[in-house]
Amino acid sequence: MTELSTDTGLLSRAYLYGFPLVFNLDQVIRYVTEGVGANPAAAFNTFSHARALAGPADTFVTINNDTVYSMAQVDLSVGPVALHVPDTAGRYYVLQFVDAWTDNFAYVGHRATGTAEGDFLLVPPGWDGDAPAGTTIIRFPTTVSSIVGRWAVAGDDDLPIVHALQDQTVLRPLDPGATPVGLAATDPEVPAELSFLEKLRVWSQQFPPAPRDVPLQQSLVPVGITVSGASPYVGLPDHTVKALDDGLGGAQASLHTALVSGASPQVNGWKLTFHAFDYNLDYFEVGALDDDRFKIADPKLRIVERAAAALGGLWGNHPYEAAYVMTYLDDRGEQLTGAHTYTLRLDPAPPVSAFWSLTMYSVPDFFLIDNPIDRYSIGDRTPGIIRDEDGALTITISHEKPTEQKTAANWLPAPEGDFRPVMRMYEPDGSILDQSYVFPAITRVD
């Protein structure tokens, strides 16, 4: 039996390092086996197309309510896979490519490649071959990766057009007879309390990290994640299982603290998480910018930010594609809660090349909130919003529906308990990223 360390420092390091991989691949399994909300289950190398905007049934962390999703879990153990995208005639869309460790390594769509019809060849690590003329190669860092597709939708009347575009977005393995390997199986005899370590052990060996992270992974030898073959977490004495579980629990609490506090600058209560997804330093395929402005240089901060980003907003974009700000606090520095009424006055609204929205999420799950008017976000495309006489936009945030007509038109429903709104800005103006545009505080009015 392998002697395992129960050192809390090592376990914390293992948890922060491995959380993005484990949390991400758990969602990959979920998509190919049961689906998520409006996205039905789809086998590897096929798209799952949601046909409606996300709602409370879509229990996925910080899911957006701006676009219709097209998701694909790609397994290049079958060899290269062809991707075809249709001409969207200028409509905003993005296909974001995310590897097993949650690195955003490529983008296809409005900003990155334009909206004309196009063909791409998705190839596994180490592939050496030629693509057909007119086809762009996208090299995957890990054999299993995700395509996170988002299509702008103006309203229900617009959905049939988007559905047609989704149906023309297809994946085709070049070897149609090959069977995807999928994710390596974990040992079912491992105690449930140690399932995280077992998944990290198995999947970090199946999907090796970026070369710069290999020394970090090797430093975790004492907690067993580099053991090959039989699992070191089977047959442990109860006191060792408890010590390992306690260490992981403490690391989990630390990650939640890092998510709420974090390293992102804060202005008027808003956490400017523009660089929360800038932890990819190694893989830059089509549409991904190899630019020092979008790289977290500090190696320790990079690992913490990567874990916090997965927990609070898995599959979020680089800021040049979509910028995110979020807040837990009102103008008094107190937690936002449905027990109070708030306003947010935008003068001017955030400057963007595409569009912006403010979406409501529960705490601590970060799910969309059921409400009587089925409004989960509000933004520049929301029908019926009423601007102030000076052109500004005042949004009311409360659990109870406002009675005054203008206020009700601009109402973003909140849950009874704590909440966290997120502002998304698609293709943001430079003034947002350089922070010359200032986000006003959410003001408590009761």
Secondary structure, 3 states (H helix, E strand, C coil): CCCCCCCHHHHHHHHHHHHHHHHHHHHHHHHHHCCECCECCCCCCCEEECCCCCCCCCCCCCCCCCEEEEEEEEEHHHCCEEEEECCCCCCCEEEEEEECCCCEEEEEECCCCCCCCEEEEEECCCCCCCCCCCEEEEECCCCEEEEEEEEECCCHHHHHHHHHHHHCCEEEECCCCCCCCCCCCCCCCCCHHHHHHHHHHHHHHHCCCCHHHHHHHHCCHHHCCCCCCCCCCCCCCHHHHHHHHHHHHHHHHHHHHHHHCCCCCEECCEEEHHHCCCCCCCCCCCCCCCCHHHCCCCHHHHHHHHHHHHHHHCCCCCCCCEEEEEECECCCCCECECCCCEEEEECCCCCECCCEEEEEEECCCCCCCCCCCCCCEEECCCCCCCCCCCCCEEEEEECCCCCCHHHHHCEEECCCCEEEEEEEEECECHHHHCCCCCCCCCEECC
